[in-house]
Amino acid sequence: MKGLILSGGRGTRLRPITFTSAKQLVPVANKPILFYGIEALAASGIREIGIVVGDTRQEIRDAVGDGSRFGVSVTYIEQEAPLGLGPTPCSSRSRSSAPSRSACTWATT
């Protein structure tokens, strides 16, 4: 099983905090919020994680790296524009080995 973390948003509602940092990297209890999601997936036995990234892609890549320090393998899925929650899993489908008959198949036809 693979995991998918949506990290493509700009964080405009968290301003002024997100003027200088990606919202996914805002610390909670001295740790970026994104790390909690990665650690939870790793603790569940998921070793392959796709992270959907947007405008802050490089900052997130620099913080997470290849995922080895979490014991997982991370793939970055670039989203050119914020599309919301609905289309995101479908846009990541091309990077996974999902069967051809999935929710994305019927949702996009």
WOVENPE-V364497 format. One record per run of one state. SS is the DSSP state (A for helix, B for strand, O for the rest). FROM is the first residue (numbers start at 0). TO is the last residue. Records with the same first field share a line. If there is no record, write none. Layout:
SS: FROM-TO + FROM-TO
//
This chain:
O: 0-0 + 7-10 + 14-15 + 19-21 + 25-25 + 28-29 + 43-46 + 53-55 + 64-66 + 70-71 + 78-82 + 95-101 + 107-108
B: 1-6 + 26-27 + 30-31 + 47-52 + 72-77
A: 11-13 + 16-18 + 22-24 + 32-42 + 56-63 + 67-69 + 83-94 + 102-106
//
